[in-house]
Amino acid sequence: MARAEGLSADAIEKLYSDLVQHFIAEELKGWKSAQAQSPA
C-alpha cells in the first residue's frame, strides 16, 4: 500500500514499529506507576 502511494515501505514499517513501541512503553510506565501505588 505504501508503494502504491509512492512511499518507502521500509520507512513506513519503521515509523509504524517505532510508534507501536512508543505507546507500549508509555502504557508500561503507567501500569508500573499504578502497581507501585496500589497496596500490597
DSSP file (Angstrom, degrees, kcal/mol; ACC not computed):
  #  RESIDUE AA STRUCTURE BP1 BP2  ACC     N-H-->O    O-->H-N    N-H-->O    O-->H-N    TCO  KAPPA ALPHA  PHI   PSI    X-CA   Y-CA   Z-CA
    1    1 A M     >        0   0    0      0, 0.0     4,-1.0     0, 0.0     6,-0.2   0.000 360.0 360.0 360.0 -41.5    0.0    0.0    0.0
    2    2 A A  T >4> +     0   0    0      1,-0.2     5,-2.8     2,-0.2     3,-0.9   0.927 360.0  50.5 -60.8 -43.9    2.8    2.4    0.8
    3    3 A R  G >45S+     0   0    0      1,-0.3     3,-1.8     3,-0.2    -1,-0.2   0.867 102.6  60.2 -63.2 -35.8    4.5    1.8   -2.6
    4    4 A A  G 345S+     0   0    0      1,-0.3    -1,-0.3     2,-0.1    -2,-0.2   0.788 107.7  46.7 -61.7 -26.3    1.2    2.4   -4.3
    5    5 A E  G <<5S-     0   0    0     -4,-1.0    -1,-0.3    -3,-0.9    -2,-0.2   0.331 124.4-104.7 -96.3   5.9    1.3    5.9   -2.8
    6    6 A G  T < 5S+     0   0    0     -3,-1.8     2,-0.3     1,-0.3    -3,-0.2   0.723  78.8 131.6  80.0  21.5    4.9    6.4   -3.8
    7    7 A L      < -     0   0    0     -5,-2.8     2,-0.6    -6,-0.2    -1,-0.3  -0.694  66.1-100.9-105.9 158.8    6.2    5.9   -0.3
    8    8 A S     >  -     0   0    0     -2,-0.3     4,-2.3     1,-0.2     5,-0.2  -0.679  22.9-154.2 -78.6 120.2    9.1    3.8    1.0
    9    9 A A  H  > S+     0   0    0     -2,-0.6     4,-2.5     1,-0.2     5,-0.2   0.881  95.8  53.3 -62.0 -37.8    7.6    0.6    2.5
   10   10 A D  H  > S+     0   0    0      2,-0.2     4,-2.3     1,-0.2    -1,-0.2   0.906 109.0  48.3 -64.4 -41.2   10.7    0.2    4.8
   11   11 A A  H  > S+     0   0    0      2,-0.2     4,-2.5     1,-0.2    -2,-0.2   0.910 112.7  47.9 -65.8 -42.1   10.3    3.8    6.1
   12   12 A I  H  X S+     0   0    0     -4,-2.3     4,-2.6     2,-0.2     5,-0.2   0.903 111.1  51.2 -66.0 -40.6    6.6    3.3    6.8
   13   13 A E  H  X S+     0   0    0     -4,-2.5     4,-2.5     2,-0.2    -2,-0.2   0.916 112.0  47.0 -61.8 -43.0    7.3   -0.1    8.5
   14   14 A K  H  X S+     0   0    0     -4,-2.3     4,-2.8     2,-0.2     5,-0.2   0.916 112.2  50.2 -64.8 -43.8    9.9    1.6   10.7
   15   15 A L  H  X S+     0   0    0     -4,-2.5     4,-2.3     2,-0.2    -2,-0.2   0.933 113.1  45.6 -59.8 -47.4    7.6    4.5   11.5
   16   16 A Y  H  X S+     0   0    0     -4,-2.6     4,-2.5     2,-0.2    -2,-0.2   0.918 113.2  50.1 -63.0 -44.7    4.8    2.2   12.5
   17   17 A S  H  X S+     0   0    0     -4,-2.5     4,-2.5     1,-0.2    -2,-0.2   0.922 111.8  47.8 -60.8 -45.6    7.1    0.0   14.6
   18   18 A D  H  X S+     0   0    0     -4,-2.8     4,-2.3     1,-0.2    -1,-0.2   0.894 111.5  51.2 -62.7 -40.1    8.5    3.0   16.4
   19   19 A L  H  X S+     0   0    0     -4,-2.3     4,-2.2    -5,-0.2    -2,-0.2   0.927 111.4  46.6 -63.5 -46.0    5.0    4.3   17.1
   20   20 A V  H  X S+     0   0    0     -4,-2.5     4,-2.3     1,-0.2    -2,-0.2   0.928 112.7  49.9 -62.5 -45.7    3.8    1.0   18.5
   21   21 A Q  H  X S+     0   0    0     -4,-2.5     4,-2.4     1,-0.2    -1,-0.2   0.884 109.2  53.0 -61.6 -38.8    6.9    0.6   20.7
   22   22 A H  H  X S+     0   0    0     -4,-2.3     4,-2.3     1,-0.2    -1,-0.2   0.940 111.2  44.8 -61.4 -48.2    6.4    4.2   22.0
   23   23 A F  H  X S+     0   0    0     -4,-2.2     4,-2.3     2,-0.2    -2,-0.2   0.848 111.6  52.9 -69.3 -32.9    2.8    3.5   23.0
   24   24 A I  H  X S+     0   0    0     -4,-2.3     4,-2.5     2,-0.2    -1,-0.2   0.935 110.2  48.6 -63.2 -45.6    3.8    0.2   24.6
   25   25 A A  H  X S+     0   0    0     -4,-2.4     4,-2.2     1,-0.2    -2,-0.2   0.903 111.3  49.8 -61.5 -41.8    6.5    1.9   26.7
   26   26 A E  H  X S+     0   0    0     -4,-2.3     4,-2.1     2,-0.2    -1,-0.2   0.914 111.1  48.8 -63.7 -42.6    4.0    4.6   27.7
   27   27 A E  H  X S+     0   0    0     -4,-2.3     4,-2.5     1,-0.2    -2,-0.2   0.900 110.4  51.5 -63.9 -40.7    1.4    2.0   28.8
   28   28 A L  H  X S+     0   0    0     -4,-2.5     4,-3.0     2,-0.2     5,-0.2   0.890 107.6  52.6 -64.3 -39.0    4.1    0.1   30.8
   29   29 A K  H  X S+     0   0    0     -4,-2.2     4,-2.2     1,-0.2    -1,-0.2   0.937 112.1  45.5 -61.1 -45.4    5.1    3.3   32.6
   30   30 A G  H  X S+     0   0    0     -4,-2.1     4,-2.2     2,-0.2    -2,-0.2   0.898 114.0  48.7 -63.9 -40.8    1.5    3.9   33.6
   31   31 A W  H  X S+     0   0    0     -4,-2.5     4,-2.4     2,-0.2    -2,-0.2   0.923 112.1  48.0 -65.8 -44.8    1.0    0.3   34.6
   32   32 A K  H  X S+     0   0    0     -4,-3.0     4,-2.1     1,-0.2    -2,-0.2   0.888 111.4  51.1 -64.1 -38.5    4.2    0.2   36.7
   33   33 A S  H  X S+     0   0    0     -4,-2.2     4,-1.4    -5,-0.2    -1,-0.2   0.913 111.1  47.7 -63.9 -43.1    3.2    3.5   38.4
   34   34 A A  H  X S+     0   0    0     -4,-2.2     4,-1.2     1,-0.2    -2,-0.2   0.882 111.3  51.2 -65.5 -38.6   -0.2    2.1   39.2
   35   35 A Q  H  < S+     0   0    0     -4,-2.4    -1,-0.2     1,-0.2    -2,-0.2   0.879 108.5  51.5 -66.3 -37.6    1.3   -1.1   40.6
   36   36 A A  H  < S+     0   0    0     -4,-2.1    -1,-0.2     1,-0.2    -2,-0.2   0.802 112.4  46.8 -68.9 -29.1    3.7    0.9   42.8
   37   37 A Q  H  < S+     0   0    0     -4,-1.4    -1,-0.2    -5,-0.1    -2,-0.2   0.665  92.7  91.6 -88.5 -17.5    0.9    2.9   44.2
   38   38 A S  S  < S-     0   0    0     -4,-1.2     2,-0.1    -3,-0.2    -4,-0.0  -0.572  86.2-106.5 -81.6 141.9   -1.5    0.1   45.0
   39   39 A P              0   0    0      0, 0.0    -1,-0.1     0, 0.0    -2,-0.1  -0.367 360.0 360.0 -66.7 143.0   -1.3   -1.5   48.4
   40   40 A A              0   0    0     -4,-0.1    -2,-0.0    -2,-0.1    -3,-0.0   0.451 360.0 360.0 -84.2 360.0    0.3   -4.9   48.5
